[in-house]
Amino acid sequence: MLLLPARHGPVPVLQAWFAEDVTAVYGCLERAELVDVLQCTPAVADALSAVTYARREFETLLIDLSQTEAELLRALDPKSCRYEVNKARKLIDASPGDVVRRWERSETDAKHLIDAFMVRSGYAQPTADQLWRAGRESGALEIHTVSYHGRLVAAHVVLVDWPRRARLLFSATIDRADVALRSVIGPLNRWLHLEELFELRRRGFHEYDFGGVTTDRDSPVYAIGQFKRSFGGRIVREPIVRIARHASTRAILRGGLDARRTLAPTWRALTAKVGRSRSAP
C-alpha cells in the first residue's frame, strides 16, 4: 500500500493506494481525519463500511507484464497504435540523435508540460504541488519523457508500487498547435507508453494500470479510454472508498463531497473541526 498526501478543497486527505490489508487502512485514520482508499480490493472496501462516507467502482485498464515484449507488441491495435509506434521507430532509426527518452528529466519541465496540458484540455486543476513533491521524495512517482530536437514532446508520471503494480497518474503532450512537432507527437507519445511497458516488465512489475477508462460512449472522456484500450489489456472494476475518522465528519460528507463548491460554509466548518480534532481519536 502506498500513502500520499492530497486535498479535498481546503481539507487535507491521505491517499492509500492498492490496499489489501484492512488493518493497515484503519491505521491511516490515526494519521489523518480523511483517507481516500484508492483501487483497493473488494474485501477491504467491504470491511471499511463502518467508517465509509462514499464508495464507487472505478474502471481501469490493466496490462499483464508477465507477457513477452513480442506479446505486448502484438496486443497493440494494428491501426491506431502499432502503426503509430512503427512510425516513431522509423523516425528514430532515421535520426537516432534527434529523439531522447529519459526516466528522469527536469521535474520543472515535466510538471509545466502536464499542467499546461490539463488546463488546455479542461480536465482538472494543475497537478497538486503537495502530491507531486511527496511522490517524488518518496520515490513513488517516476517521470518518463521523450524529447525531439531538444524539445519536450510528451511526459508521463507513473505511480510505482513494486513489484505489484505501476499506475499511470498523468500523461501529457505538447500543444498540437505547434506545427513543427504536430506530426511526431502522436507516434512518439505511443512509443513512450510502449517503452514504459517494456522497461517496467524488465524491472519485474506484475501489471501496468493505465489509470482509468470508461465504456460509456456518451462520456466526454470516452476517446481517452479508446486510446488506452489500443494497447491491449483488460478492463477491471476496483472500489474507491472514502473514509473518515469521526462519525460527525462522515455525516457532513455523505451529502457534501461532490457538491463542495456549493457547500462552502459546510467545508469551512469541517476544516475548523479537523483542525480542532486532529489529535483526538
DABEL-V828179 format. One record per backbone hydrogen bond with DSSP energy under -0.5 kcal/mol. CO is the residue of the C=O (numbers start at 1). NH is the residue of the N-H. Records with the same first field share a line. If there is no record, write none. Layout:
CO->NH ; NH
//
This chain:
2->17
4->15
6->13
7->9
8->11
11->8
13->6 ; 15
14->36
15->4 ; 17
16->38
17->2
19->41
20->22
21->25
22->26
23->27
24->28
25->28 ; 29
26->29
27->30
28->31 ; 32
33->245
34->14
35->37 ; 243
36->16 ; 38
37->241
38->18
40->239
41->45
42->46
43->47
44->48
45->48
46->49
48->51
49->52
51->244
54->242
56->240
57->59
58->238
59->213
60->62 ; 236
61->210
62->234
63->65 ; 208
64->67
68->72
69->73
70->74
71->75
73->76
77->81 ; 82
78->83
81->85
82->86
83->87
84->88
85->89
86->90
87->91
88->92
89->93
90->94
91->95
95->98
96->99
98->100 ; 149
100->147
102->145
103->143
106->110
107->111
108->112
109->113
110->114
111->115
112->116
113->117
114->118
115->119
116->120
117->121
118->122 ; 123 ; 124
128->132
129->133
130->134
131->135
132->136
133->137
134->138
135->139 ; 140 ; 141
140->160
142->144 ; 158
144->156
145->102
146->153 ; 154
147->100
148->151
151->148
153->174
154->146
155->172
156->144 ; 158
157->169 ; 170
158->142 ; 160
159->167
161->164 ; 165
163->206
164->207
165->161
166->209
167->159
170->157
172->155
175->178
177->179
178->181 ; 182
181->184 ; 185
182->186
184->188
185->189
186->190
187->191
188->192
189->193
190->194
191->195
192->196
193->197
194->198
195->199
196->200
197->201
198->202
199->203
200->205
201->204
206->65
207->166
208->63 ; 210
209->168
215->217
216->219
219->222
221->225
222->226
223->227
224->228
225->229
226->230
227->230
228->231
229->232
230->77
234->62
236->60
238->58
239->39 ; 40
240->56
241->37 ; 243
242->53 ; 54
243->35
246->250
247->251
248->252
249->253
250->254
252->255
253->256 ; 257
257->260
259->262 ; 263
260->263
263->267
264->268
265->269
266->270
267->271
268->272
269->273
270->274
271->275
272->276
273->277
274->278
277->280
279->281
//
